[in-house]
Amino acid sequence: MHCPRCGQEQAAGNLKFCSRCGLPLSLVAAVVNNGGVLPGIQKLAAKKGLFTKSNGLKFAALWFIVVDMLLLPLSAIMDGGEIIPFIAIVGFVGAIIIAVMSLFFLENPVRQDLGSSYAANPELASAHPNAEALPAAQMQSAENYAAPAGSWKAADTGDLVRPGSVTEGTTRLLKKEEDSS
């Protein structure tokens, strides 16, 4: 096994830390053994809590609908008198407070797609038969290699090239005009 951080080949497959950079390899070995999925991530993804941001926002909307759309008209029909403005304020302001508190203090639910990989989804693996294989090697011979445009090394010698001056092109044009006159 090779270290994913520095690429050092490990002498034994059961090392807990990389011999070169010290990266903990126990979690890497567990991921490799489970087909690229963290152990127990499906259990974590399946576990849903009651107090999440989305549930808090749903409760705020439900609060507004029940109090302002249901209780307020019922109290007006039953001639609630002075309690009607209080119910309207509690319904509206309460929904805003619940929504803001859920946005700031509640956590997002764990996403269900955390454990998705070709190993976890057999239908994806069957759609891509070479999903577990590395891509084909792409080699380019040294004779066919061309340095990228604007390279900072000279193509023939490999020495560092000094960048040209901003006025170099203008100076060449002026010299051509003097030579032609």
N, C-alpha and C positions, 0 to 999 in steps of 0.2 A: 504494500500500500504506500502511496505517496502522500505527503502532507499537502493539503489544499492551499495553505498559505505560502510556503516557500518551495514546494516541489521536492523536498528531500525524501529519498526512498528510505523507508523504515526497515530496519533489520528484521524485526519480528512483527507479526500482524497483531499482537496483543499488547502493544505499548500504549500507555495512557497519555503520554505527551510526546511531541515531536522532539527528536534529538537535536535539531538545529535551532528552531525558533520557539519551542516550548508550547505550541498550540495544543490544547487538550484534544486528544484523538478519540476518546471513548465515545463521545456523541457522534463523531464522524463515522466511526465503525458501526454504531447502531443504525444510523441512517442508511449506510451502504447495505447492511444486512437486511433491512426492511424494504428494500427496493426504492430508495429515495424518499421515503416518508418518515417523518419523525415518529418514534414509537409513542403510542397513546394519543396521537393528535386527533384520531377519529373520536375517541372518547371525549376529549375536550370540546370538539366541534359539536358533538351530539348533546352536550350538557348546556342547557339554556337556563338562564336566570330569569327571575321575575322582574327584577329592577334593572331595566335597560333603558337606553335613550328612546328607542322606538316605542316601548311600552309606556314610558312616561309621557311622550307626545300623544299617544293614543288616549291615555287617561285624561290628559288636558282637554282634548277635543270632546271626549265623552262627558266630562264635567261641564263644559260649556253648553253642550246640547241638552243635557238633562236639566241643569239648573235654569238656563236662560230660555230654552225652547219648550220645556215641559212644566217646571215648577212655577216659573213666572206667569205664564198664562193661566195656570190653574189657580194661583193665588189671586190673580186679577178677577177671574170668574167668580171666585168665592168671596170677593170683596175683602181682600186682605188689608186694605188701607195703607197704613204706614210701613208695612213690611215689604211692599212691592219694590220700592227703590233699593232697599237693602238686599233683596234677593238678586236684583239685576246687577248690582255692584259686586256682590260676592261671586256670582257666576262668571262675569267678565274678568274681573281682576284675579280671581282664583285660578281661572284657566291660564292666564298669562303667567302667573307666579309658578304654577305647576310646570308649564312648558319651559320656562327659563331655568328653573331648578333642575329639571331633567336634562336639559342641554349641558349645563355646567357641571353637574355633580354625578350623573349616572354614566356608566361605561357603555360602549357599543357592544352589542352581542357578538359572540365568537362566530366568524363566518364559517359557513358549511363547506366551502371549497378549500380549506386549509390542507386537507389530506388528499387532495386530488393529484394524481400522477398516473402514469401508465400502469404502474403496478397496482394502484388502488382501484383503477377503473379498467376492467378487462375489455370493455367495448372500445375504449380508446386504443388499447394495445392491439386489438384485432384490426382496427382501421389503419394503423401504421405498423406493418409487420416488422420494419427495421427500427422500431422505436428504441430498443435496448442497445442497438449497435451504434458505434461511432460513425461519423460521416467519412466518406472515402477520402483518402489522402490526396492532397492537391500539391503537386510539386512543380516548381519552376526552375529550369536549369539556369546556371550562372551566365551562360552565353546570351540568353534571351532577356536577362534582367535589364531594365532601363531605370535609371534614377528618376524619382518623381520630379515634376516641374518645380523650379524654384528651390532646388536642393542646396543645402549649405556646404556640400562637398563638391569638389571638382570631379567631373565624370571620368577624366582620364587618369588623374593621379590620386584622388581621394583626399587631397589636402583641403583644409578649410578655406572657404572662399570669403573674401571680404565683401560685404554688401556694397553695391554701387551707390554713388552719390545721387542726390535728387536732381542736381543740375548737370549730371553727366551727359544726358541726352541732348540738352540744349547746347552744351559746349561742343559736342560733335557736329551739330548743325552749323554753328558759327564757324568752325574750322573748315567745313565743306564750302561755305560761302566765300571765305577768304581765299581758298585754293582755286575756286572757279573764277575769281575776279582777276 
